[in-house]
Amino acid sequence: MSDVNDDAVLKTLLDRLLRFRLPRALELKKRVDGGECLTDADIDFLKRALEDARDGQKFVSRNPQFHALGAQIVQLYEAIVSRAIKNESARG
């Protein structure tokens, strides 16, 4: 795939991340850090977000300037899920 196509896909992925995924993920992080559990809609969102991340991985891997960002997003999702599991376990 050409660099032009990669640029267009990366722009679209970045736009989706900044406009939709990141704000919602940060809101989820705040909620789970406050002790809340994830709703079914939250879990669906995370599944779709992870699918997007997996689909975009080939573009990110070919563009090293996005490696750190990709790693940070994965760490954010991991932190949300880990904390949500703890919260769910605490509820018993």
ABEGO torsion letter per residue (X at the ends): XBAAAAAAAAAAAAAAAAAAAAAAAAAAAAAAAAGBBBBAAAAAAAAAAAAAAAAAAAAAAABAAAAAAAAAAAAAAAAAAAAAAAAAAAAX
